Amino acid sequence: MADQKRTAGWLPLTHIHSKGERSTATALEKALAQEGRVDRHTHGFHTYPAGLHPETARALLEHLPGDTLYDPFCGGGTSLVEGMLDGRETFGSDISPVAIAIANGRTRLWTPERITKFRSASRRITKDAQENQEFPPPFIVARVKPWYEPHVALELEGIRRGIAESEPDVRAALELVFSSILIKVSLRRSDTSPQRVERTRPLGTTAILFHKKARELGRRWEALAADVPEETPQAQVAQISGLEGDPPGLVHSILTSPPYPGIYDYLPFQQLRLAWLNWDSPEIWNQEMGSRRAFLKSPREALFNWNEDLRTWLTRVPHQLHRNGRAAIVIGDGVMENRVISVLKPLTQEAKDAGLRVIASASGGRQDMGTGLMREEHILLVEKS
């Protein structure tokens, strides 16, 4: 599910149904039906494929108890932002370094002085980048050269070097801004499409875009800080698989959207960012749950592994929750060999096998524009007895 829309390439809901506790099931239907772009606080600052819709997260929080929240597949951090706005202590984890950078940056509660320092650094970097005449080092050029006009690559290299020379306390935020423009100024069609498109970007505008995005992030941080209740801490975010990580202690609620089987290749989507920011590491590529490339290579083995991963994760959930704690799981059907993989039944059964009580579920059908298949998206609400 994406921050701006549900899932990239899906048509609107064609039907919706639910079961379980009636009032709760009706609420889940409404949460599932959220549509449209949300552009408040830090939502919408940085694109991230298949992120949770902010209004879905906000609606689900009404049915999740307590003041601590964990998202083991946090992606770009939407659930964490909404948890903070609800006054909760929030924790998140994800295997992707890009996801962690986005989630970490979107949940900062910085002082006005630190935001001013960040903005000043972005102005300096912008000026220097417009004058840069040195191309990126060979290890970056080898991975990004086909995707950038030469003058754009020069400006990006100037930004990259400027960030490396900036003060440590603002460097991660500057990297987030840099990451947010890397696809937009490239010759790649979009975050989720590797198709090359021919377009020309005027000289100097790449650096200017960096500065504009830095100013935008500063404004969004100010809006977030104004609306987060006093004494609410920043989210704690860790780069670790949701199959292995745990919050620091027991939490009252879990709100998450695990990877759909065979739908996305999250890490390949991020190749340009991984290269420019030197965030790549070989071991993470084999830890991605339910990747599309695995389903294309060996469909039945990939499905077996996805089911095993689902079981592994759900077995951990009761050990992460307080008694009577709840978990809301948002997940969609997958695709294997041009047929739909229905996920609600195995998800529900694994949750029951893990000792969780199913309260309610809601499902809605959507047509996948890429395959033409009708798939369903689901919300499952469970409780630890």
C-alpha positions as CSV (number, residue, x, y, z in Angstrom):
1,M,0.0,0.0,0.0
2,A,1.4,3.4,-0.9
3,D,1.3,6.6,1.1
4,Q,-0.4,8.5,-1.8
5,K,-2.5,5.6,-3.0
6,R,-3.3,2.0,-2.2
7,T,-0.9,-0.3,-4.1
8,A,0.8,1.0,-7.3
9,G,-1.0,-0.3,-10.4
10,W,-4.3,-1.2,-8.6
11,L,-7.8,0.1,-9.6
12,P,-10.2,1.3,-6.9
13,L,-12.0,-1.2,-4.7
14,T,-14.7,-3.1,-6.5
15,H,-16.2,-4.7,-3.4
16,I,-15.6,-5.0,0.3
17,H,-16.7,-7.6,2.9
18,S,-15.9,-8.4,6.5
19,K,-16.6,-10.7,9.4
20,G,-16.1,-11.0,13.1
21,E,-17.2,-8.6,15.8
22,R,-19.7,-6.5,13.8
23,S,-18.8,-2.9,14.9
24,T,-15.1,-3.6,14.7
25,A,-15.5,-5.3,11.3
26,T,-17.4,-2.3,10.0
27,A,-14.6,0.0,11.2
28,L,-12.0,-2.2,9.4
29,E,-14.1,-1.9,6.2
30,K,-13.8,1.9,6.5
31,A,-10.1,1.7,7.2
32,L,-9.5,-0.5,4.2
33,A,-11.4,1.8,1.9
34,Q,-9.2,4.9,2.4
35,E,-8.1,6.4,-0.8
36,G,-6.3,9.4,-2.3
37,R,-3.1,11.3,-1.6
38,V,-2.4,12.4,2.0
39,D,0.1,15.3,2.2
40,R,0.2,16.4,5.9
41,H,3.0,16.3,8.4
42,T,5.8,14.2,6.9
43,H,3.5,12.0,4.9
44,G,4.3,12.3,1.2
45,F,7.7,13.8,1.6
46,H,9.6,10.8,0.2
47,T,8.1,8.1,-2.1
48,Y,8.1,4.5,-0.9
49,P,6.5,1.7,-2.7
50,A,3.7,-0.2,-0.9
51,G,3.6,2.0,2.2
52,L,0.7,2.0,4.5
53,H,-2.0,4.6,3.8
54,P,-1.9,7.3,6.6
55,E,-5.7,7.4,7.1
56,T,-5.8,3.6,7.3
57,A,-3.1,3.7,10.0
58,R,-5.0,6.5,11.9
59,A,-8.3,4.6,11.7
60,L,-6.7,1.3,12.9
61,L,-5.1,3.0,15.9
62,E,-8.6,3.5,17.3
63,H,-8.8,-0.2,17.7
64,L,-5.3,-0.8,19.1
65,P,-4.8,-0.3,22.9
66,G,-2.1,1.3,25.0
67,D,0.7,3.8,24.6
68,T,3.4,1.7,22.9
69,L,3.3,0.6,19.2
70,Y,5.6,-1.6,17.1
71,D,5.8,-2.0,13.3
72,P,8.1,-4.9,12.4
73,F,7.8,-4.1,8.6
74,C,7.7,-0.3,9.0
75,G,8.7,0.6,5.4
76,G,8.7,4.4,5.2
77,G,7.4,4.8,8.7
78,T,3.7,5.8,8.2
79,S,2.5,3.8,11.2
80,L,5.2,5.4,13.3
81,V,4.3,8.9,12.3
82,E,0.6,8.3,13.1
83,G,1.5,6.6,16.4
84,M,3.5,9.6,17.5
85,L,0.6,11.9,16.5
86,D,-1.5,9.7,18.8
87,G,0.9,10.3,21.6
88,R,2.4,6.8,21.6
89,E,6.0,5.5,22.1
90,T,6.8,3.9,18.7
91,F,9.3,1.3,17.5
92,G,9.9,0.1,14.0
93,S,12.2,-2.2,12.0
94,D,12.8,-3.1,8.4
95,I,15.4,-4.9,6.4
96,S,15.8,-2.1,3.8
97,P,18.3,0.7,4.6
98,V,16.3,3.0,2.4
99,A,13.1,2.3,4.5
100,I,15.0,2.9,7.7
101,A,16.4,6.2,6.4
102,I,13.0,7.4,5.4
103,A,11.2,6.2,8.6
104,N,13.9,7.7,10.8
105,G,13.8,11.0,8.9
106,R,10.1,11.3,8.9
107,T,9.8,10.8,12.7
108,R,12.3,13.4,13.9
109,L,11.2,16.0,16.5
110,W,13.9,18.6,16.0
111,T,14.4,21.9,17.8
112,P,14.0,25.1,15.7
113,E,17.7,25.6,16.1
114,R,18.6,22.3,14.7
115,I,16.2,22.7,11.8
116,T,17.9,26.1,11.1
117,K,21.3,24.4,11.0
118,F,20.0,21.8,8.6
119,R,18.6,24.5,6.3
120,S,21.8,26.4,6.4
121,A,23.7,23.3,5.4
122,S,21.4,22.6,2.5
123,R,21.9,26.1,1.2
124,R,25.7,25.7,1.3
125,I,25.5,22.3,-0.4
126,T,23.2,23.7,-3.1
127,K,25.6,26.5,-4.0
128,D,28.6,24.2,-4.1
129,A,26.8,21.6,-6.2
130,Q,25.9,24.1,-8.9
131,E,29.7,24.7,-9.4
132,N,30.9,21.1,-9.1
133,Q,33.0,19.8,-12.0
134,E,34.0,16.4,-10.7
135,F,32.1,13.3,-11.6
136,P,31.2,10.5,-9.1
137,P,33.9,7.9,-8.2
138,P,34.0,4.8,-10.5
139,F,32.1,2.5,-8.1
140,I,29.1,4.9,-8.3
141,V,29.4,5.6,-12.1
142,A,29.4,1.9,-12.9
143,R,25.9,1.6,-11.3
144,V,24.2,4.9,-12.2
145,K,25.7,6.2,-15.5
146,P,22.9,5.1,-17.8
147,W,20.3,6.9,-15.7
148,Y,21.5,10.5,-15.5
149,E,22.4,13.3,-17.9
150,P,26.1,14.3,-17.4
151,H,25.3,17.7,-15.9
152,V,22.8,16.1,-13.5
153,A,25.4,13.6,-12.4
154,L,27.8,16.5,-11.7
155,E,25.3,18.3,-9.5
156,L,24.4,15.1,-7.7
157,E,28.0,14.4,-7.0
158,G,28.4,17.9,-5.6
159,I,25.5,17.3,-3.3
160,R,26.9,13.9,-2.2
161,R,30.2,15.4,-1.4
162,G,28.7,18.3,0.4
163,I,26.7,16.0,2.6
164,A,29.8,13.9,3.4
165,E,31.5,17.1,4.6
166,S,28.5,18.3,6.7
167,E,28.1,18.1,10.5
168,P,27.2,14.6,11.7
169,D,24.0,15.8,13.5
170,V,22.4,16.9,10.2
171,R,24.0,14.5,7.8
172,A,21.3,11.7,7.9
173,A,18.6,14.3,7.2
174,L,20.5,15.7,4.3
175,E,20.9,12.2,3.0
176,L,17.2,11.7,3.2
177,V,16.6,14.9,1.1
178,F,19.2,13.6,-1.4
179,S,17.5,10.3,-1.6
180,S,14.1,11.9,-2.2
181,I,15.3,13.5,-5.5
182,L,17.4,10.7,-7.0
183,I,14.6,9.1,-9.0
184,K,12.9,12.4,-10.0
185,V,16.0,13.8,-11.6
186,S,16.9,10.4,-13.3
187,L,15.9,9.0,-16.7
188,R,13.9,6.3,-14.9
189,R,10.1,6.5,-15.3
190,S,9.3,6.1,-11.6
191,D,10.2,4.4,-8.3
192,T,8.4,1.2,-9.4
193,S,9.2,1.2,-13.1
194,P,12.7,0.7,-14.4
195,Q,11.7,1.8,-17.9
196,R,14.0,4.5,-19.3
197,V,12.4,7.7,-20.5
198,E,14.1,10.5,-22.4
199,R,13.8,13.9,-20.8
200,T,16.1,16.9,-20.2
201,R,16.6,18.6,-16.9
202,P,17.8,22.3,-17.1
203,L,21.3,23.0,-15.8
204,G,21.3,23.9,-12.1
205,T,17.8,22.7,-11.3
206,T,18.9,19.5,-9.7
207,A,20.7,21.4,-7.0
208,I,17.8,23.8,-6.6
209,L,15.4,20.9,-6.2
210,F,17.6,19.6,-3.4
211,H,17.3,22.9,-1.6
212,K,13.5,23.1,-2.1
213,K,13.1,19.6,-0.7
214,A,15.2,20.5,2.3
215,R,13.0,23.6,3.0
216,E,10.0,21.4,2.6
217,L,11.2,18.8,5.1
218,G,11.9,21.6,7.6
219,R,8.3,22.8,7.3
220,R,7.0,19.3,7.6
221,W,9.1,18.7,10.8
222,E,7.7,21.9,12.2
223,A,4.1,20.8,11.5
224,L,4.8,17.3,13.0
225,A,6.3,18.8,16.2
226,A,3.3,21.2,16.6
227,D,0.8,18.3,16.5
228,V,2.6,15.6,18.4
229,P,1.5,15.6,22.1
230,E,4.1,16.9,24.6
231,E,6.6,14.4,26.0
232,T,5.9,12.0,23.1
233,P,9.3,10.5,22.1
234,Q,10.7,10.2,18.6
235,A,10.3,6.8,17.1
236,Q,13.1,4.2,17.6
237,V,14.0,2.6,14.3
238,A,16.3,-0.4,13.6
239,Q,17.5,-2.0,10.5
240,I,16.7,-5.6,11.1
241,S,14.3,-8.1,9.5
242,G,10.8,-8.3,11.1
243,L,11.4,-12.0,11.3
244,E,14.3,-11.5,13.7
245,G,13.8,-8.2,15.5
246,D,11.9,-7.3,18.6
247,P,10.9,-4.0,20.3
248,P,12.9,-3.1,23.4
249,G,10.2,-4.5,25.6
250,L,6.6,-5.7,25.5
251,V,4.3,-3.4,23.5
252,H,0.5,-2.8,23.7
253,S,0.0,-2.9,20.0
254,I,1.4,-3.9,16.6
255,L,0.4,-2.2,13.4
256,T,2.1,-3.5,10.2
257,S,1.8,-4.4,6.6
258,P,4.1,-7.4,5.8
259,P,5.3,-7.9,2.2
260,Y,2.7,-9.3,-0.2
261,P,3.9,-12.6,-1.9
262,G,5.4,-12.2,-5.3
263,I,4.3,-8.6,-5.9
264,Y,7.3,-6.3,-5.3
265,D,11.1,-6.4,-5.4
266,Y,11.7,-3.7,-2.8
267,L,15.5,-3.6,-2.9
268,P,15.9,-3.5,-6.8
269,F,13.5,-0.6,-6.7
270,Q,16.1,1.2,-4.7
271,Q,19.2,0.5,-6.8
272,L,20.0,4.1,-7.5
273,R,19.7,5.2,-3.9
274,L,21.7,2.3,-2.7
275,A,24.5,3.2,-5.1
276,W,24.6,7.0,-4.5
277,L,24.4,6.7,-0.8
278,N,26.5,3.5,-0.4
279,W,23.8,1.9,1.6
280,D,24.0,-1.5,-0.1
281,S,25.1,-4.7,1.5
282,P,25.0,-8.2,-0.1
283,E,23.4,-10.0,2.8
284,I,20.1,-8.0,2.8
285,W,19.2,-9.2,-0.7
286,N,18.6,-12.7,0.4
287,Q,16.6,-11.7,3.5
288,E,13.8,-9.9,1.6
289,M,10.5,-11.6,2.3
290,G,8.2,-12.6,-0.6
291,S,10.2,-10.9,-3.3
292,R,8.9,-11.0,-6.9
293,R,12.2,-12.2,-8.2
294,A,12.1,-15.3,-5.9
295,F,8.6,-16.1,-7.2
296,L,9.8,-15.8,-10.8
297,K,12.8,-17.9,-10.3
298,S,11.2,-20.8,-8.3
299,P,7.5,-20.2,-7.7
300,R,6.7,-23.1,-5.4
301,E,9.8,-22.8,-3.4
302,A,9.2,-19.1,-3.0
303,L,5.6,-19.7,-1.8
304,F,6.8,-22.3,0.7
305,N,9.4,-19.9,2.0
306,W,6.9,-17.0,2.3
307,N,4.5,-19.2,4.3
308,E,7.4,-20.3,6.5
309,D,8.4,-16.6,7.0
310,L,4.8,-15.7,7.9
311,R,4.7,-18.5,10.5
312,T,8.0,-17.4,11.9
313,W,6.9,-13.9,12.3
314,L,3.4,-14.6,13.7
315,T,5.0,-17.0,16.3
316,R,7.0,-14.0,17.6
317,V,3.9,-11.7,17.9
318,P,2.5,-13.1,21.2
319,H,6.0,-12.7,22.8
320,Q,6.1,-9.0,21.8
321,L,2.6,-8.0,23.1
322,H,1.3,-7.4,26.6
323,R,-1.6,-9.4,27.7
324,N,-4.7,-8.2,25.8
325,G,-2.5,-6.5,23.3
326,R,-3.6,-6.3,19.7
327,A,-2.1,-6.5,16.3
328,A,-3.6,-5.1,13.1
329,I,-2.1,-6.7,10.0
330,V,-2.7,-5.2,6.5
331,I,-1.8,-7.5,3.7
332,G,-2.8,-8.2,0.1
333,D,-3.1,-11.3,-2.1
334,G,0.0,-12.3,-4.1
335,V,0.6,-13.5,-7.6
336,M,2.3,-16.8,-8.7
337,E,2.5,-18.1,-12.2
338,N,-0.2,-15.6,-13.3
339,R,-2.7,-16.7,-10.7
340,V,-3.7,-15.1,-7.4
341,I,-2.3,-16.4,-4.1
342,S,-5.0,-15.9,-1.5
343,V,-3.4,-14.9,1.8
344,L,-6.2,-14.3,4.3
345,K,-6.9,-18.0,5.1
346,P,-3.2,-18.9,5.8
347,L,-2.7,-15.6,7.7
348,T,-5.7,-16.3,9.9
349,Q,-4.7,-19.9,10.6
350,E,-1.1,-19.0,11.4
351,A,-2.4,-16.3,13.8
352,K,-4.6,-18.8,15.6
353,D,-1.8,-21.4,15.7
354,A,0.4,-18.8,17.3
355,G,-2.2,-18.4,20.1
356,L,-3.8,-15.2,18.9
357,R,-7.6,-14.6,19.0
358,V,-9.1,-13.3,15.8
359,I,-11.4,-10.4,16.5
360,A,-12.4,-9.3,12.9
361,S,-11.2,-9.0,9.4
362,A,-12.1,-7.0,6.3
363,S,-11.3,-7.6,2.6
364,G,-11.7,-5.6,-0.5
365,G,-11.2,-6.6,-4.1
366,R,-9.1,-4.7,-6.6
367,Q,-8.0,-5.3,-10.1
368,D,-4.2,-5.4,-10.7
369,M,-3.6,-3.2,-13.8
370,G,-0.4,-5.0,-14.5
371,T,-1.7,-8.5,-14.7
372,G,-5.5,-7.9,-15.0
373,L,-6.0,-10.3,-12.1
374,M,-8.5,-9.5,-9.3
375,R,-6.8,-9.6,-6.0
376,E,-8.0,-8.7,-2.5
377,E,-6.5,-6.6,0.2
378,H,-7.1,-7.5,3.8
379,I,-7.0,-6.2,7.4
380,L,-6.8,-8.8,10.2
381,L,-7.2,-7.7,13.8
382,V,-6.0,-10.2,16.4
383,E,-5.6,-10.1,20.2
384,K,-3.3,-11.8,22.7
385,S,-5.4,-13.6,25.3
